[in-house]
Structures are given as C-alpha cells and as structure tokens.
Amino acid sequence: MDKILITGLVATGIVGVKEPEREFPQELLLDIELEYPLYKAGESDSIEDTISYSFVAKFVRKCVQASSYYTLEALAGHLVNELFEETPADAVLIKIEKANFVSKTSRVGVQIYRQRSI
C-alpha cells in the first residue's frame, strides 16, 4: 500500500497523569503514516489527487493543542478518528512520543495503527 509520511512533527498539548505534566502544554513528537493510493497523483502531478502534507500537519497540531488527555493512547486514538473524518486515508499509523518523567529514559511513547471501517 502506498503511504504518505510525516515524520518528526512537533506539537504541544496537555497530556499526562502527574500534576506537573498537566500544568503546562508539553512538546510532543509525532510520526504519521497515511495509507492512500498514490498512483493517480503520480500520473497527474496534482495536489487534488493526494492528501496534503501541509493540511495534515496543521490539522494534527491544532487537534493536539486543543486537547487534554491523561494518556498518549487516548490522544493517538482521537487523532486517528479525526484524520479519518478529515481525509480519505484507508489506514492511519500514529506514533507519539514525549519527554518522560520515568528515570533513565529520554522519551516514552505509543504507536497505533487503525484501518478505516467499511
């Protein structure tokens, strides 16, 4: 399956269980894969035949900024649902990482993959 890739997207939002994590928005690092047939865009060279990277990046940043979750899992699920609403993607993979409050780690994260329900 063809994929549109957005890697290293930085967004800020409230996510975490501990009080210090909930006081201020945190920087999150996201990787996004959208499965979508790209053959038509490859032939036409038209943005109308694909999913705009710019739109997805701006949309995801806006969703993260407007959200407040205790878990990365819930945020990732929310983003997948929103992307299915706003794009024709057949499947979405989202990886989200954040700086960790657990000792001896630099980041923690989740990765989820969902296919569009028929």
C-alpha distances in whole Angstrom, upper triangle without the diagonal:
4,6,10,12,16,18,22,22,26,27,30,31,33,32,34,37,39,42,41,37,38,41,39,35,33,31,27,25,21,18,15,11,10,6,7,7,9,10,14,14,14,17,19,19,20,19,19,16,14,15,18,18,21,21,19,21,24,23,22,26,28,26,27,31,32,31,33,32,33,30,27,25,26,25,22,22,23,21,18,20,21,18,17,20,20,16,14,11,9,10,12,13,16,19,22,25,29,32,34,37,37,39,38,34,33,30,28,25,23,19,17,14,14,12,14,17,17
4,7,10,13,16,20,20,24,25,29,30,32,31,34,36,39,41,40,37,37,40,38,34,32,29,26,23,20,16,13,10,8,6,6,5,6,8,11,11,11,14,16,16,16,16,16,13,11,12,14,14,18,18,16,19,22,21,21,24,26,25,26,29,30,30,32,31,33,30,26,25,26,25,21,22,23,20,18,20,20,17,17,20,19,15,13,10,10,10,12,13,16,18,22,24,28,31,33,37,37,39,37,34,32,29,28,25,23,19,18,15,15,14,15,18,19
4,6,10,12,16,16,20,22,25,26,29,28,30,33,36,38,37,33,34,36,34,30,28,26,22,19,16,12,10,6,5,4,6,8,8,11,13,12,13,16,17,16,16,15,16,14,10,10,12,11,15,16,13,15,18,18,17,20,22,22,22,25,27,26,29,28,30,27,23,22,24,22,18,19,20,17,15,18,18,14,15,18,17,13,12,9,10,9,9,10,13,15,18,21,24,28,30,33,33,35,34,31,29,26,25,22,20,16,15,13,14,13,14,18,19
4,7,10,14,14,17,19,22,24,27,26,29,32,34,36,35,31,32,34,31,28,26,23,20,17,14,11,8,6,5,6,7,9,8,12,14,12,12,16,17,15,15,13,14,12,9,8,9,8,11,12,10,12,15,15,14,17,19,19,20,23,24,24,27,26,28,26,22,22,23,21,18,19,19,16,14,17,16,13,14,17,15,12,12,9,11,11,10,10,12,14,17,20,23,26,28,32,33,35,34,30,28,25,24,21,20,16,16,14,15,15,16,19,21
4,6,10,11,14,16,20,22,25,24,26,30,32,34,32,29,30,32,29,25,23,20,17,14,11,8,6,5,7,9,11,13,12,16,17,15,15,19,20,17,18,15,17,16,12,10,11,8,11,13,10,11,14,15,13,15,18,18,18,21,23,23,25,25,27,24,20,20,22,19,16,18,19,15,14,18,17,14,16,18,16,14,15,12,14,12,10,10,10,12,14,17,20,23,25,29,29,31,30,26,24,21,21,18,17,14,15,14,15,16,17,21,23
4,7,7,11,13,16,19,22,21,24,27,29,31,29,26,27,28,25,22,20,17,14,11,8,6,5,6,9,12,14,16,15,19,20,17,18,22,22,19,19,16,18,18,14,11,11,7,9,11,9,8,11,12,11,12,15,16,15,18,20,20,23,23,24,22,18,19,20,17,15,17,18,14,14,17,16,13,16,18,16,14,16,14,16,14,11,10,10,11,12,14,17,20,23,26,27,29,28,24,22,19,19,17,16,14,15,15,17,18,19,23,25
4,6,9,12,15,18,21,20,22,26,27,29,27,24,25,27,24,21,18,15,12,9,7,4,6,8,11,14,17,19,18,22,23,21,21,25,25,22,22,20,22,21,18,15,14,11,12,14,12,10,13,15,12,13,17,17,16,18,21,21,22,22,23,21,17,18,20,17,15,18,19,15,16,19,18,16,19,21,19,18,20,17,19,16,13,11,10,9,10,12,14,17,20,23,24,26,25,21,18,16,16,14,15,13,15,15,18,20,21,25,27
4,6,10,13,16,18,18,20,24,25,26,24,21,23,24,21,18,15,11,9,6,6,6,9,12,15,18,20,23,22,25,27,24,24,28,28,25,25,22,25,24,21,18,17,13,14,16,13,10,13,15,12,12,16,16,14,16,20,19,21,21,22,20,16,18,20,17,15,19,19,16,17,20,19,18,21,23,21,20,22,20,22,19,16,14,11,10,10,10,12,14,17,21,22,23,22,19,16,14,15,13,14,14,16,17,20,22,24,27,30
4,7,10,13,16,16,19,23,24,25,23,20,21,22,19,16,13,10,8,6,5,6,8,12,14,18,20,23,22,25,26,23,24,28,28,25,24,21,23,23,19,16,15,11,11,13,10,7,10,11,9,8,12,13,11,13,16,16,18,19,20,19,15,17,18,15,14,17,17,13,15,18,17,15,19,20,18,18,20,18,21,19,15,14,11,10,9,10,12,15,18,21,23,25,24,21,17,15,16,14,15,14,16,17,19,22,23,26,29
4,7,10,14,14,17,21,22,22,20,17,18,19,16,12,10,7,6,5,6,9,11,15,17,21,23,26,25,29,30,27,28,32,31,28,27,24,26,26,23,19,17,14,13,15,13,9,10,12,10,8,11,12,10,11,14,15,16,17,19,18,15,17,18,14,14,18,17,14,17,19,18,17,21,22,20,20,23,21,24,22,18,16,13,12,10,10,10,12,16,19,21,23,23,19,16,14,15,14,15,16,18,20,22,24,25,28,31
4,7,10,12,15,18,20,20,18,15,15,16,13,9,8,6,5,7,8,11,12,16,18,22,24,27,27,30,31,28,30,33,32,29,28,24,26,27,23,20,18,15,14,14,12,9,9,10,8,5,8,9,7,7,11,11,13,14,16,16,13,16,16,12,13,16,15,12,15,18,16,16,19,20,18,19,23,21,24,22,18,17,13,12,10,10,10,13,16,18,21,23,24,20,17,15,15,14,15,16,18,20,21,24,24,27,30
4,7,9,12,16,17,17,15,12,12,13,9,6,5,4,6,9,10,14,16,19,21,25,27,30,30,34,34,32,33,37,36,33,31,28,29,30,27,23,21,19,17,17,15,13,12,13,10,7,9,10,6,6,9,10,10,12,14,14,13,16,15,12,14,17,15,14,17,19,17,18,21,22,21,22,25,24,27,24,20,19,16,15,11,11,10,12,15,17,20,22,23,20,17,15,15,15,16,18,19,22,23,26,26,29,32
4,6,10,13,14,14,13,10,9,10,8,4,5,7,7,11,12,16,17,20,22,26,28,31,32,35,36,33,35,38,37,35,33,30,31,31,28,24,23,21,19,19,17,15,14,13,11,9,9,9,5,5,7,6,7,9,11,12,11,14,13,10,12,15,13,13,16,18,16,17,21,21,20,22,26,24,27,24,21,19,16,15,12,12,10,12,15,16,19,22,23,21,18,16,15,14,16,17,19,21,22,25,26,28,31
4,7,10,11,11,10,7,6,8,7,5,6,9,10,13,15,18,19,23,24,28,30,34,34,38,39,36,38,42,41,39,37,33,34,35,31,27,26,24,23,22,20,18,17,17,14,12,12,11,8,8,9,7,5,6,8,10,10,13,12,10,13,15,14,14,18,19,18,20,22,23,23,25,28,27,28,26,22,21,18,17,13,13,11,13,14,14,18,21,23,20,18,16,15,14,16,18,19,22,23,26,27,29,32
4,7,9,10,10,7,6,10,9,8,7,10,9,12,14,17,18,22,23,27,29,33,34,38,38,36,38,42,41,39,37,34,34,35,31,28,27,24,24,23,21,19,19,18,15,14,14,13,9,10,11,8,6,5,5,6,7,10,9,8,11,13,13,13,16,18,17,19,22,22,23,25,28,26,27,24,21,19,16,15,11,11,9,11,11,12,15,18,20,18,17,14,12,11,13,15,17,20,21,25,25,27,31
4,6,8,8,5,6,10,10,10,9,12,11,15,16,19,21,24,26,29,32,36,37,40,41,39,41,44,44,42,41,37,38,38,34,31,30,28,27,27,24,22,23,22,18,17,18,16,13,14,15,12,9,7,4,6,8,11,11,10,13,15,15,16,19,20,21,22,25,25,26,28,30,29,30,26,23,21,18,16,13,12,10,11,10,10,12,16,18,16,16,13,11,11,13,16,18,21,23,26,28,29,33
4,7,9,7,7,11,13,13,13,15,15,18,19,22,24,27,29,32,35,39,40,43,44,43,44,48,47,45,44,40,41,41,38,34,34,31,31,30,27,26,26,25,22,21,22,19,16,17,17,14,11,8,5,7,10,12,12,13,16,17,17,19,21,22,23,25,27,28,29,31,33,31,32,29,26,24,21,19,16,15,13,13,12,11,12,16,19,17,18,15,14,14,15,19,20,23,25,28,30,31,34
4,6,5,7,9,12,13,12,16,16,19,21,24,26,30,32,35,38,41,42,46,47,45,47,50,50,48,46,43,44,44,40,37,36,33,33,32,30,28,28,27,24,23,23,22,18,19,19,16,13,11,9,11,13,16,16,16,19,21,21,22,25,26,26,28,30,31,32,34,36,34,35,32,29,27,23,21,18,16,14,13,11,9,11,14,18,17,17,16,14,16,18,21,23,27,28,32,33,34,38
4,5,5,6,10,12,12,16,17,21,23,26,28,32,34,37,39,43,44,48,49,47,48,52,51,49,47,43,44,45,41,38,37,34,33,33,30,28,28,27,25,23,23,22,19,18,19,16,13,12,10,13,15,18,18,18,21,23,22,23,26,27,27,29,32,32,33,35,38,36,37,34,31,29,26,24,20,19,15,15,14,11,14,17,20,19,19,18,17,19,21,24,26,29,31,34,35,36,40
4,5,5,8,10,10,14,15,19,21,25,27,31,33,36,39,43,43,47,48,45,47,50,50,47,46,42,44,44,41,37,36,33,32,32,29,27,27,27,24,22,22,21,18,17,19,17,14,14,12,14,16,19,19,18,21,23,23,24,27,28,28,29,32,32,33,35,38,36,37,34,31,29,25,23,19,17,14,12,12,9,13,15,18,17,17,16,16,18,20,24,26,29,31,35,36,37,41
4,6,7,8,7,11,12,15,18,21,23,27,29,32,35,39,39,43,44,42,43,47,46,44,42,39,40,40,37,33,32,29,29,28,26,24,24,23,20,18,19,18,15,14,16,14,11,10,9,11,12,15,15,14,17,20,19,20,23,24,24,26,28,29,29,31,34,32,34,30,27,25,21,19,15,14,10,10,10,9,12,15,18,16,15,14,13,14,17,20,22,26,27,31,32,34,37
4,6,7,9,12,13,17,19,23,24,28,30,33,35,39,40,44,44,42,44,47,46,44,42,39,40,40,37,33,32,30,29,28,26,24,23,22,20,18,18,17,14,13,14,12,8,9,8,11,13,16,15,14,17,19,18,19,22,23,23,25,28,28,28,30,33,32,33,31,27,26,22,21,17,16,13,13,13,12,16,19,21,20,19,17,16,17,18,22,23,26,27,31,32,33,37
4,7,9,13,15,19,21,25,27,30,32,35,38,42,42,46,46,44,46,49,48,45,44,40,41,42,39,35,33,31,29,29,27,25,24,24,21,19,19,18,15,14,15,14,11,12,12,15,16,20,19,17,20,23,21,22,25,26,25,27,30,30,30,32,36,34,36,33,30,29,25,23,20,18,15,15,15,14,18,20,23,21,20,19,19,20,22,25,26,29,31,34,35,36,40
4,6,10,12,16,19,22,24,28,30,33,36,39,39,43,43,41,43,46,45,42,41,37,38,39,36,32,30,28,26,26,24,22,21,21,19,16,16,16,13,11,13,12,11,13,13,15,16,19,18,16,19,22,20,20,24,25,24,25,28,28,28,30,33,32,34,32,28,27,23,22,18,17,13,13,15,14,18,20,23,21,19,18,18,19,21,23,25,28,30,33,33,35,39
4,7,9,13,15,19,21,24,26,30,32,35,35,39,40,37,39,42,41,39,37,33,34,35,32,28,27,24,23,22,21,18,17,17,15,12,13,13,10,8,10,10,9,11,12,14,13,17,16,14,16,19,17,17,21,22,20,22,25,25,25,27,30,29,31,28,25,23,20,18,15,14,11,12,14,15,18,21,22,20,18,16,16,16,18,21,22,25,26,29,30,32,36
4,6,10,13,16,19,22,25,28,31,34,34,38,39,36,37,41,40,38,36,33,34,35,31,28,26,23,22,22,20,17,17,18,15,12,14,14,10,10,12,12,11,12,12,13,12,16,16,13,15,18,17,17,20,22,21,22,25,26,25,26,29,28,30,27,23,21,18,16,12,11,8,8,11,12,15,18,19,16,14,12,13,13,16,18,20,23,25,28,29,32,35
4,7,10,14,16,20,22,26,28,32,31,35,36,33,34,38,37,35,33,30,32,32,29,25,23,20,19,20,18,15,15,16,13,11,13,14,10,10,13,13,13,14,15,14,12,16,17,14,15,18,18,16,19,21,20,20,24,25,24,25,28,26,28,25,22,20,16,14,10,9,7,8,11,13,16,18,19,16,13,11,12,12,15,17,19,22,24,27,28,31,34
4,6,10,13,16,19,22,25,28,28,32,33,31,32,35,35,33,31,28,30,30,26,23,21,18,18,18,16,13,14,15,11,10,13,12,9,10,13,12,13,13,14,12,10,13,14,11,11,15,15,13,16,19,18,18,21,22,21,22,25,23,25,22,18,16,12,10,7,6,5,8,11,14,16,18,19,15,13,10,10,9,11,13,15,18,20,24,25,28,31
4,7,10,14,17,20,23,26,26,29,31,28,29,33,33,30,29,26,28,28,24,21,20,16,16,17,15,12,14,15,11,10,14,14,11,13,16,15,16,16,17,15,11,14,16,13,12,16,16,13,15,19,18,17,20,22,21,21,24,21,23,20,16,14,10,8,6,5,6,9,12,16,17,19,19,15,12,10,10,9,11,12,14,17,19,22,24,27,30
4,6,10,13,16,19,22,22,26,27,25,26,30,30,27,26,23,25,25,21,18,17,13,14,15,12,10,12,13,9,10,13,12,10,13,16,15,16,16,17,15,11,13,14,11,10,13,14,11,12,16,15,14,17,19,18,18,20,17,19,16,13,10,7,5,5,7,9,12,15,18,20,22,22,18,15,12,12,9,10,10,12,13,16,19,20,23,26
4,7,10,13,16,19,19,23,24,22,23,27,27,25,24,21,23,22,19,16,15,12,14,15,11,10,14,14,11,12,15,15,13,16,19,18,19,19,20,17,13,14,16,13,11,14,15,12,12,16,16,13,16,19,18,17,18,15,17,14,11,8,6,5,7,9,12,15,18,21,22,24,23,19,17,14,14,11,11,9,11,12,14,17,19,22,25
4,7,10,13,16,16,20,21,19,20,24,24,22,22,19,20,19,15,13,13,10,12,13,9,9,13,12,10,12,15,14,13,17,18,18,20,19,21,18,14,15,16,13,10,13,13,10,10,13,13,10,13,16,14,13,15,12,13,11,7,6,5,7,9,12,15,18,21,24,25,27,27,23,21,17,17,13,12,10,10,10,12,14,15,19,21
4,6,9,13,13,17,18,17,18,21,22,20,20,17,19,17,13,11,12,10,14,14,10,11,15,14,12,15,18,17,17,20,22,21,23,22,24,21,17,17,18,16,13,14,15,12,10,14,14,11,12,16,15,12,13,9,11,8,6,5,7,9,12,15,18,22,24,27,28,30,29,25,23,20,19,16,14,11,10,9,11,12,13,17,19
4,6,10,11,14,16,15,16,19,20,19,18,15,16,14,11,9,11,10,13,13,10,12,15,14,13,16,18,17,18,21,22,21,24,23,25,22,19,18,19,17,14,14,15,12,10,12,13,9,10,13,12,9,9,6,7,6,5,7,9,12,15,18,21,25,27,30,31,33,33,29,27,24,22,19,17,13,12,10,10,10,11,15,17
4,7,9,12,14,14,15,18,19,18,18,16,16,14,11,10,13,13,16,16,13,16,18,17,16,20,21,20,21,24,25,25,27,26,28,25,22,20,21,20,16,16,18,15,12,14,15,11,11,14,14,11,9,6,5,5,6,8,12,15,18,21,25,28,30,33,33,36,35,31,30,26,25,21,19,15,14,10,10,9,10,14,15
4,6,9,10,11,12,15,15,15,15,13,13,10,8,8,12,13,16,15,13,16,19,18,18,21,22,21,23,26,27,26,29,28,31,28,25,23,24,22,19,19,20,17,14,16,16,12,12,14,13,10,7,5,6,7,9,12,15,18,21,24,28,31,33,36,37,39,38,35,33,30,28,25,22,19,17,14,13,11,11,14,15
4,6,7,9,10,12,13,14,14,13,13,9,8,10,13,15,18,18,16,19,22,21,21,24,26,25,27,30,30,30,33,32,34,32,29,27,28,26,23,23,23,21,18,19,20,16,15,17,16,13,10,9,9,11,13,15,18,21,24,28,31,34,36,40,40,42,41,38,36,33,32,28,26,22,20,17,16,14,14,17,16
4,6,5,6,9,10,10,11,11,11,8,6,9,12,13,16,17,16,18,21,21,21,24,26,25,27,30,31,31,34,34,36,33,30,29,29,28,24,25,25,22,20,22,21,17,17,19,18,14,12,11,12,14,15,17,19,22,25,28,31,34,37,40,41,43,42,38,36,33,32,29,27,24,22,19,19,17,17,20,20
4,6,5,6,9,10,11,12,13,9,9,12,15,17,20,20,20,22,25,24,25,28,29,29,31,33,34,35,38,37,39,37,33,32,33,31,28,28,29,26,23,25,25,21,20,22,21,17,15,14,14,17,18,20,23,26,29,32,35,38,40,44,44,46,45,41,39,36,36,33,30,27,26,23,22,20,20,22,22
4,5,5,6,8,9,10,10,6,8,12,14,16,19,19,19,22,24,24,25,28,29,29,31,33,34,35,38,38,40,38,35,34,34,32,29,29,29,26,24,25,24,21,20,22,20,16,14,14,15,18,20,22,24,27,30,33,36,39,42,45,46,48,47,43,41,38,38,34,32,29,27,24,23,21,20,23,22
4,5,5,5,6,7,8,5,6,9,11,13,16,16,17,19,21,21,23,25,26,27,29,31,32,33,36,36,39,36,33,33,33,31,28,28,28,25,23,24,23,20,20,21,19,15,14,14,16,18,19,21,23,26,28,31,34,37,40,43,44,46,45,41,39,36,36,33,31,28,27,24,23,22,21,24,24
4,6,6,8,10,11,9,9,12,14,15,18,19,19,21,24,24,25,27,29,29,31,33,34,35,38,38,41,38,35,34,35,32,30,30,30,27,25,27,26,22,22,24,22,18,17,16,18,20,21,22,24,27,29,32,35,38,40,44,45,47,45,42,39,37,36,33,32,29,28,25,25,23,23,26,26
4,6,8,11,12,9,11,15,16,18,21,21,22,24,26,27,28,30,32,32,34,36,37,38,41,41,44,41,38,37,38,36,33,33,33,30,28,29,28,25,25,26,24,20,19,19,20,22,24,25,28,30,33,36,39,42,44,48,49,50,49,45,43,40,40,37,35,32,31,28,28,26,25,28,27
4,5,9,9,8,10,14,15,17,19,20,21,23,25,25,27,29,30,31,33,35,36,37,40,41,43,41,38,37,38,35,33,33,33,29,28,29,28,24,24,25,22,19,18,19,20,23,24,26,28,31,33,36,39,42,44,48,49,51,50,46,43,41,41,38,36,33,32,29,28,26,25,28,27
4,7,9,8,9,12,13,15,16,17,19,21,22,23,25,27,28,29,31,33,34,35,38,39,42,40,36,36,36,34,31,32,31,28,27,28,27,23,24,25,22,19,18,19,21,23,23,25,26,29,31,33,36,39,42,45,47,48,47,43,41,38,38,36,34,31,31,28,28,26,26,29,29
4,5,6,7,10,10,13,15,15,17,19,20,21,23,25,26,27,29,30,31,33,36,37,40,38,35,35,35,32,30,30,29,26,25,26,24,21,22,22,19,16,16,17,19,22,22,24,26,28,30,33,35,38,41,45,46,48,47,43,41,38,38,35,34,31,30,27,27,25,24,27,27
4,5,5,7,7,10,11,11,13,15,16,17,19,21,22,23,25,27,28,29,33,33,36,35,31,31,31,28,26,27,26,23,22,23,21,18,19,19,16,13,14,15,18,19,19,22,23,25,27,30,32,35,38,41,43,45,44,40,38,35,35,32,31,28,27,25,24,23,22,25,25
4,6,8,8,12,13,12,14,17,18,17,20,22,22,23,26,27,28,29,33,34,37,35,32,32,31,29,27,27,26,23,22,22,20,17,17,17,14,12,12,14,17,19,20,22,24,27,28,31,34,37,40,43,44,47,46,42,40,37,36,33,32,29,28,25,24,22,21,24,23
4,7,9,12,14,14,15,18,19,19,21,23,24,24,27,29,29,30,34,34,37,35,32,31,31,29,26,26,26,23,21,22,20,17,17,18,15,12,11,12,14,17,18,21,22,25,28,31,33,37,39,43,44,46,45,42,39,36,36,32,31,27,26,23,22,20,19,22,21
4,6,9,12,11,12,14,16,16,17,20,21,21,23,26,26,27,30,31,34,31,28,28,28,25,23,23,23,19,18,19,18,14,14,16,13,10,9,10,12,14,15,17,19,22,24,27,30,33,36,39,40,42,42,38,35,33,32,29,27,24,23,20,19,18,17,20,20
4,6,9,8,8,11,13,12,14,16,17,17,20,22,23,23,27,27,30,28,25,25,24,22,19,20,19,16,15,16,14,11,12,13,10,7,8,8,11,13,12,15,16,19,21,24,26,30,32,36,37,39,39,35,33,30,29,26,24,21,20,18,17,16,15,19,20
4,5,5,6,9,10,11,12,14,15,16,18,20,21,23,26,27,30,28,25,25,25,22,20,21,20,16,16,17,15,12,14,15,11,9,11,11,15,16,14,16,17,19,20,23,25,29,31,35,36,39,38,34,32,29,28,26,24,22,21,20,20,19,19,22,23
4,5,5,6,9,10,11,12,14,15,17,18,20,21,24,25,28,26,23,23,23,20,18,20,19,15,15,17,15,12,15,16,13,11,13,12,16,15,14,15,14,16,17,20,22,25,28,32,33,35,35,31,28,25,25,23,22,20,20,19,19,19,19,23,24
4,5,5,6,8,10,11,12,14,16,17,18,20,23,25,28,26,23,24,24,20,19,21,19,16,17,18,16,13,16,17,13,12,15,15,19,18,16,17,16,18,18,21,22,25,28,32,34,36,35,32,28,26,26,24,23,22,22,21,22,22,22,25,27
4,6,5,6,8,10,11,12,14,15,16,18,22,23,26,25,22,23,22,19,18,19,17,14,15,16,13,11,13,13,10,10,13,13,17,17,15,17,16,18,19,21,23,26,29,32,34,36,36,33,30,27,27,24,23,21,21,20,20,20,19,23,24
4,6,5,6,8,10,10,12,14,15,16,20,20,23,22,19,19,19,16,14,16,14,11,11,13,10,8,11,12,9,8,12,11,15,14,12,13,12,14,15,18,20,23,26,29,31,33,33,29,27,24,23,20,19,18,17,17,17,17,17,20,22
4,6,5,6,9,10,11,12,14,16,19,20,22,21,18,19,19,15,14,17,15,12,13,15,13,11,14,15,12,12,15,14,18,17,14,14,12,14,14,16,17,21,24,27,29,31,31,27,24,21,21,19,19,17,18,18,19,20,20,23,25
4,6,5,6,9,10,11,12,14,18,19,23,22,19,21,20,16,16,18,16,12,15,16,13,12,15,15,12,13,17,16,20,19,16,17,15,17,16,18,19,22,25,28,30,33,33,29,26,23,23,21,21,20,20,21,21,22,21,25,27
4,6,5,6,9,10,11,12,16,18,21,20,18,19,17,14,14,15,12,9,12,12,9,8,12,11,9,11,14,14,18,17,14,16,14,16,15,18,19,22,25,28,30,33,33,29,27,24,23,20,20,19,18,19,18,19,19,21,24
4,5,5,6,8,10,11,14,15,18,17,14,15,14,11,10,12,10,7,10,11,9,8,12,12,11,12,15,14,17,16,13,13,11,12,12,14,16,19,21,24,26,29,29,26,23,20,19,17,16,15,15,16,16,18,18,21,23
4,6,5,6,9,10,13,15,18,17,15,17,16,12,12,15,13,10,13,15,12,12,16,16,14,15,19,18,21,19,16,16,13,14,12,14,14,17,20,23,25,28,28,25,22,19,19,17,17,17,18,19,20,22,22,24,27
4,6,5,6,9,12,14,18,18,16,18,16,13,14,15,12,10,14,14,11,12,16,15,13,15,19,19,22,21,18,18,16,17,15,17,17,20,23,25,28,30,31,28,25,22,22,20,20,20,20,21,21,23,22,24,27
4,6,5,6,10,12,15,15,13,15,13,9,11,12,9,7,11,11,8,10,13,13,12,14,18,17,20,18,16,16,14,15,13,16,16,19,22,24,26,29,30,27,25,21,20,18,17,17,17,18,18,20,19,22,24
4,5,5,8,10,13,12,11,13,11,8,9,12,9,8,12,13,11,12,16,16,15,17,20,19,22,20,16,16,13,13,11,13,13,16,18,20,22,26,27,23,21,18,17,15,15,16,16,18,18,21,21,23,26
4,6,8,11,14,15,14,16,14,11,13,15,13,12,15,16,14,15,19,18,17,19,23,22,25,23,20,20,16,17,14,15,14,17,19,21,24,26,28,25,22,20,19,18,18,19,20,22,22,25,24,27,30
4,7,10,14,15,14,16,14,11,14,15,12,11,15,15,13,15,18,17,16,19,23,22,25,23,20,21,18,18,16,18,17,19,21,23,26,29,30,27,25,22,21,20,20,21,20,22,22,24,24,26,29
4,7,10,11,11,13,10,8,11,12,9,10,14,13,12,15,17,17,17,20,23,22,24,22,19,19,16,17,14,16,15,18,19,20,23,26,28,25,23,20,19,17,17,18,18,20,20,23,22,24,27
4,7,9,10,12,10,8,12,13,11,12,16,16,15,18,20,20,20,23,26,25,27,24,21,21,17,17,14,15,14,16,17,18,21,24,26,23,22,19,18,16,16,18,19,21,21,24,24,26,29
4,6,7,9,7,6,10,11,10,12,15,15,15,18,20,20,21,23,26,24,26,23,20,19,16,16,13,14,13,15,16,16,18,22,24,21,21,18,15,14,14,16,16,19,19,23,23,24,28
4,7,9,8,8,11,13,12,14,17,18,18,20,22,23,24,26,29,27,28,25,22,20,17,16,14,14,13,15,14,14,16,19,22,19,19,16,14,13,13,16,17,20,21,24,25,26,30
4,5,5,7,9,10,11,13,15,16,17,19,21,22,23,24,27,24,25,22,19,17,14,13,11,11,11,13,13,14,15,18,20,18,17,14,11,10,9,12,13,16,18,21,23,24,28
4,5,5,6,9,10,10,12,14,15,16,18,20,21,22,24,22,22,19,16,14,11,9,7,8,9,12,12,14,15,18,20,16,16,12,9,7,7,9,10,14,15,19,21,22,26
4,5,5,6,9,10,11,12,14,15,17,19,20,21,23,20,20,17,14,12,10,10,9,11,12,15,15,17,17,21,22,19,19,15,12,9,6,8,8,11,13,16,18,19,23
4,5,5,6,9,10,11,12,14,16,17,18,20,22,20,21,18,15,14,12,12,11,13,14,17,17,19,20,23,25,22,21,18,15,12,10,11,10,13,13,17,18,19,22
4,5,5,6,9,10,11,12,14,15,16,18,20,19,20,17,14,13,10,11,9,11,12,15,16,18,20,23,24,21,20,16,14,11,10,11,11,13,14,17,18,19,23
4,5,5,6,9,10,11,12,14,15,16,18,16,17,13,10,9,6,8,7,10,12,16,17,19,20,24,24,21,20,16,14,10,8,8,7,9,10,14,15,17,21
4,5,5,6,9,10,11,13,14,15,17,15,15,13,10,10,9,11,11,14,16,20,20,22,23,27,27,24,23,19,17,13,10,10,8,9,9,12,13,14,18
4,6,5,6,9,10,11,12,14,16,15,16,14,12,12,11,13,12,15,17,20,21,23,25,28,29,26,25,21,18,15,13,13,11,12,11,14,14,15,19
4,5,5,6,9,10,10,12,14,13,15,12,9,10,8,11,10,14,16,19,21,23,25,28,29,25,24,20,18,15,13,12,10,11,11,13,13,15,19
4,5,5,6,9,10,10,12,10,11,9,6,8,7,11,12,15,18,22,23,26,27,30,30,27,25,21,19,16,13,11,9,8,7,9,9,12,15
4,5,5,6,9,10,12,11,12,10,9,11,11,14,15,19,21,24,26,28,29,32,33,30,28,25,22,19,16,14,12,11,9,10,9,11,14
4,5,5,6,9,11,11,13,12,11,13,12,15,15,19,21,24,26,28,30,33,34,30,29,25,23,20,17,16,14,14,12,13,12,14,16
4,5,5,6,8,8,10,9,8,10,10,14,15,19,21,24,26,29,30,34,34,30,28,25,23,19,17,15,13,12,11,11,10,13,15
4,6,6,7,6,8,8,8,11,12,16,17,21,24,27,29,32,33,36,36,33,31,27,25,22,19,17,14,12,10,9,7,10,12
4,6,8,9,11,12,12,15,15,19,20,23,25,29,31,33,35,38,38,35,33,29,28,24,22,20,17,16,13,13,10,12,13
4,7,9,12,13,12,15,15,19,20,23,25,29,31,33,35,38,38,35,33,29,28,24,22,20,18,17,15,15,12,15,16
4,5,9,10,10,14,15,18,20,23,26,29,31,34,36,39,39,35,33,29,28,24,22,20,17,16,14,13,11,14,15
4,6,9,10,14,16,20,22,25,28,32,34,37,38,41,40,37,35,31,30,26,24,21,18,16,13,11,9,12,12
4,6,7,10,13,16,19,22,25,29,31,34,35,38,37,34,32,28,27,23,20,17,15,12,10,9,8,11,12
4,7,11,14,17,20,24,27,31,32,35,35,38,38,34,33,29,27,24,21,17,14,11,9,6,5,9,10
4,7,10,14,17,20,24,27,28,31,32,35,34,30,29,26,24,20,17,13,11,7,6,4,6,9,11
4,6,10,13,17,20,23,25,28,28,31,31,27,26,22,20,17,14,10,8,6,6,6,8,12,14
4,7,10,13,17,21,22,25,25,28,27,24,22,19,17,13,11,7,6,4,7,9,11,15,17
4,6,10,13,17,18,22,22,25,25,21,19,16,14,10,8,6,6,7,9,12,14,17,20
4,7,10,14,15,19,19,21,21,17,16,12,10,7,6,4,7,9,12,15,17,20,24
4,7,11,12,15,16,19,19,15,14,10,8,5,6,6,9,12,15,18,20,23,26
4,7,9,12,13,16,15,12,10,6,5,4,7,9,12,15,18,21,24,26,30
4,6,9,11,14,14,11,8,5,6,6,9,12,15,19,21,25,26,29,33
4,7,9,11,11,8,6,4,7,9,12,15,19,22,25,28,30,33,36
4,5,8,9,7,6,5,6,9,12,16,19,23,25,29,31,33,37
4,6,9,8,9,9,9,12,15,19,22,25,28,32,34,36,40
4,7,6,8,9,9,12,15,19,22,25,28,32,34,36,40
4,6,8,10,11,15,18,21,24,28,31,35,37,39,43
4,7,9,11,15,18,21,24,28,31,35,37,40,43
4,6,7,11,14,17,21,24,28,31,34,36,40
4,7,10,14,17,20,24,27,30,33,35,39
4,7,10,13,17,20,23,27,29,32,35
4,7,11,14,17,21,24,27,29,32
4,7,10,14,17,20,23,25,29
4,7,10,13,17,19,22,25
4,7,10,14,17,19,22
4,7,10,13,15,19
4,7,10,13,16
4,7,9,12
4,6,9
4,6
4
